[in-house]
Structure formats: C-alpha cells, structure tokens
C-alpha cells in the first residue's frame, strides 16, 4: 500500500510541476511577447526548452525543499500528498484570476500546512522558512525593482541620442537573449522544488538517504520534463497581466527587467534559496516601468498582486491542512488523489477556454 501511495505522490508532484510551468510561463516570455520581440508560440517553445535545460544546472534548491523546511522524520507520504493538492489548488485559483502568485510559496505553504495538521507546529523548521523563504521572498522583488530601475536609467542615458526605431530593433533582439536567460534560471530554480518534494517522499519511504547530494536521475529528468511541458502549455491569463497590465513597457524596459530577474534567480539558486520567480520578475517589470515616471506603473494591479503574494503561504497551507484531514478518512489517500484528478480535469477544460479566448494573434 505504501508503494502505491508513493507512486501517487510522485504523480501528483509532477502534476504540480506541470501547473507550475504553465502558471509561470509569463515569467520568461510575457515581456518578450508584449514588446513583439518574439511571437507567442516561438517564445513559449524557447522557454520550454530552456526550462528543461536549466533544471540540470544546480540542485541546491532541491536540497533546501527536501531537508530545510520540515523535519523528514515527522512527515508521511499522506502529508506530502495533501500538501501538494493544497499547492495545486492555490496555483489554479490564482491562474484563473490572472494573478502572478508564487508557485514556490504555494508548495511550501501546502506542505507546511499539512505537516502542522498532522504533527503540530514543532515539525516545521521555522528558522529555515524565515531565512530561506520569507526574507528572500521579500527581498527579491524589492531588489529587482531597484536594480531594474537603475539599469533602465543607465540604458536611457546611453540611448538618449539614438533613433527610437533603431533602439527598439536592437533591444528586441537583445530580449531574445535576456528572455532565454530568465527561462533557463527559472528551470534552475523552480524545477528543483518538485525534485525536492519527490526526494522528501523517497526519504520518508526509505528509498533515499537523508544525506543525499543529488536527486536520482529519473527524478531530475521527470521534473524537468513536466515543467517544460507545462511551460509550453502556457498560462495566457497571467501572461496578459505580466506583459501589459502592470506597466506598458518597450523593448529596452523589457530587456532591463529580464536581465535583472535572471541575475537574481541565478544567484539565489546558487545559494539554495527557493525564491519566487513570479515575485522577482514582477518587481523587475515594475522597476523598469517606473524608469520614465512612477505613474506608468498601474499600482492598483500591483496592489492586487501583492495581496495574492501575502495570502499564498497561509491559503495553500489551509488547503493542505484540510486535505490532510481528508487523508485520515477510510481510503483517504485515494480520495485526495481523485480530488487532484478532478482539479487536473478542470485545469484542462479551463486551459482550452483560456487559449481560445486569450492567446494573442501572432505578430
């Protein structure tokens, strides 16, 4: 029975990875599409490939998720399963609303909530949550805003006497590079989180040593593939919000936002901080958009996004805790898996509607 539960956990974890991919497609491509640096389908395909490649670059974040957030000795497969469904649920709610929330924080919140419901607050490594989740989660968009603003001011000074037409043409080409770097670092950061959860499940079930340095190869490949497929599916609601509703940006601003975001993601992945790529790129887009005037940023939309960020950890945690209670029922694990299947079906139907209504026309 435990082996069947392990298979279910791995399957649900990979589905979460898929939702993470289409939820976070906007991180890499929204600015490139909005400035017409790339056509939508080309941008999505490029992001999917580089997400896959980036997943093999580092494993520090996977170790943090597996060993730095909760005590593996107090976690069961049912707790992990419940937490994953909590994270998936919040991902799909924010996707439907078009809000760029954090898949990373949804995952951590869901697992933490289910763990607390099962074993109490002592099972959580609160210092790890504070040092490696909350603090980087606050600092990454703040630093991204400031750094993108400064970089954009430098770019404005450099191009001040250049023809706008030529400048836009050059920076559209440059955005292909900067957007590719964002997609690569997104894979380096976000795919690791699912690897970490599957590694935690393998530790709990006795299939992996708690002192692992690298997840098994099949975990790495399957996590990378699930995220890249989700990225290719595309989350067009959030792409629209990220690319046009926060601030109307031109190619130089898009380049500044993407370059800054990629630099932050690469640095945090190196140190094993599971930061939110969504929060980071949103802060960078706001900083680049504010470079000409602060009123260029739609602060009301930014405020709605900030509320979603604040709610993500507790909301996903509450759903995770509820799912943990369901696992205690007769055949509770099966019920939770069926709920995950129902969510998957709803996502498929919603994605078809979303693509038909919201995909932009090719440039």
Beta strands, then each sheet from edge to edge (+ up, - down):
end
